[in-house]
Amino acid sequence: MKSLTDFDVLDLPSKTYDVVVAGSGAAGLFCAIVLRELGLNPCVLTKTTASESSTNLAQGGIAVALPQEDSPDLHFNDTLRAGAGLVVPKMARILTEEGVKRVVDLLRWGARFEKEPNGVLKFTKEAAHSVPRIVYYEDRTGEEVQRTLLNRYSGELVEGAKLRELLVKDNRCYGVLAEVDGHLTAFYAPVTVIATGGAAGIYLKNTNPPTSTGDGISAALRWGALLQDLEFVQFHPTAFCDGEECFLISEAVRGEGAILVDRHGRRFMGDYHHLWELAPRDVVTRAIESQKELTNGEVYLDFRPIERRGIDIYKRFPTITKKLLERGIDPKKDLVPITPVAHYYIGGIKVDTFGRSSIEGLFAVGEASCTGVHGANRLASNSLLECFVFGNRASYGVYRDFIYLSRDFAEVRVRASSYPKRGHSSYTLKRVKEIMWEKVGIIRSAERLTSAIDELSKIALSDSPWEVRSSAILGLAIAVSAMRREESRGGHFRKDFPYEREEFRKHSQFSLSDLENLL
């Protein structure tokens, strides 16, 4: 155990529930809704407000095999192809076959998705999908999903609850330690669900909310949970950055016909992949970086081909176009400068088909988990679907475990001392983000990774705030995992090992003992 907090639960106020769900995004809320339908009493904890999550920022949509020309088999095959040889077939089958039912659940709960005049759902196409299968709502699908789930959930929800530590004793989780209004509180439960989102927010340039600093993943690692595929971070090819502030320009924009051009106005993606702008995200990301270096200039997204198809981009993409117009760019007339940024975290807490981690009583769902369904590179718009499918499955796993796990916390005493600090320097979260972006980013090498490991180790052992140290520990685990994978695959690219190697066609794992060997 590597606690960042000195505490003894007997000295703290406490609350007890059937289940504690840490996180109020799509996965956590879906799980909590079904848990209530099963008769349990969950409490959802959220770091800031209930609506501040990566779900709420999701633009594109939900991939689901609903169109007549589509099938779960076809969706399964597209998922496998995008995952660069590391997709777990069993998980992908579950995703694509159960996804249809879960989207129907959302519709039943009141979700509004775009429809044709005859009432049939509209579908758009995104990168690496063989057919249009993305259901969407304008360019703010995630906001609509968040609204639907929050309206449906009728249980207790605690805002402003920062997950600090897990309450683990003898490899059994009894709840979480959270900071609420500046005070520590023990939230006891026989079963705990980590749904705190991913770690793309520990990169300087990212599309995530400020809350996405990998708190749940880092805490799970420090308390003994097995993590998987930490080196795989998905960088989205198209974001508009105004200084350090970035916002996503959805994959759906290219799906509707927008093209990428270099500083000379030349469309270049055909030089890199036969699917042009709709190649897998990792391919498009590296192509953009290569073209910028080749031409010594920017790369732009040209929206105008969409207009030539008779689609009004102001109506189809109201949120994106509004943000661009506010910054003096009219995408009906102007080229839009774009850059790849950290977008989605593929690695996470290793789980089984029902969301169970390696710690008894601890589950993980959504971006905090690693089901293996994305392999080394996520297929566009599979992430929200994963939240629904595995959030639902986790609720049934939780219900089963709740029946036989003890609910008597009277004798449970979890206490910890923060592990020793070796330096008096204090660092900022921004410094962690800079290191991750510059040295553990799109293009990696042994030299950069070694430097990152050295500096992140110092920050982890420094006299910095807990969120900084927590992020540094997770960043350190990512950097070490990237160093160990001496190849390039999916979202992980090493310029010193630029090709896939068959001996690395396997999932990586990272444990507490790995961390203890570093600190």
Sequence and secondary structure as in RCSB ss.txt:
>XXXX:A:sequence
MKSLTDFDVLDLPSKTYDVVVAGSGAAGLFCAIVLRELGLNPCVLTKTTASESSTNLAQGGIAVALPQEDSPDLH
FNDTLRAGAGLVVPKMARILTEEGVKRVVDLLRWGARFEKEPNGVLKFTKEAAHSVPRIVYYEDRTGEEVQRTLL
NRYSGELVEGAKLRELLVKDNRCYGVLAEVDGHLTAFYAPVTVIATGGAAGIYLKNTNPPTSTGDGISAALRWGA
LLQDLEFVQFHPTAFCDGEECFLISEAVRGEGAILVDRHGRRFMGDYHHLWELAPRDVVTRAIESQKELTNGEVY
LDFRPIERRGIDIYKRFPTITKKLLERGIDPKKDLVPITPVAHYYIGGIKVDTFGRSSIEGLFAVGEASCTGVHG
ANRLASNSLLECFVFGNRASYGVYRDFIYLSRDFAEVRVRASSYPKRGHSSYTLKRVKEIMWEKVGIIRSAERLT
SAIDELSKIALSDSPWEVRSSAILGLAIAVSAMRREESRGGHFRKDFPYEREEFRKHSQFSLSDLENLL
>XXXX:A:secstr
   SS EEGGGS EEE SEEEE  SHHHHHHHHHHHHTT  EEEE SS TT SHHHH  S EE S STT  HHHH
HHHHHHHTTT   HHHHHHHHHHHHHHHHHHHHTT    B TTS B  B  TT SS  EE STT HHHHHHHHHH
HH  SEEETTEEEEEEEEETTEEEEEEEEETTEEEEEE SEEEE    SGGGSSSBSS TT S HHHHHHHHTT 
 EE TT EEEEEEEEEETTEEEE  HHHHHTT EEE TTS B GGGT TTGGGS HHHHHHHHHHHHHHHTS EE
EE HHHHHTT  HHHHSHHHHHHHHHTT  TTTS EEEEEEEEEE  EEE  TT B SSBTEEE GGGEE SSST
TS  TTHHHHHHHHHHHHHHHHHHHHHHHS    TT   EE            HHHHHHHHHHHSSSSB HHHHH
HHHHHHHHHHTSS  HHHHHHHHHHHHHHHHHHH  S BTTB BTTB S  GGG S  EE HHHHHHH 
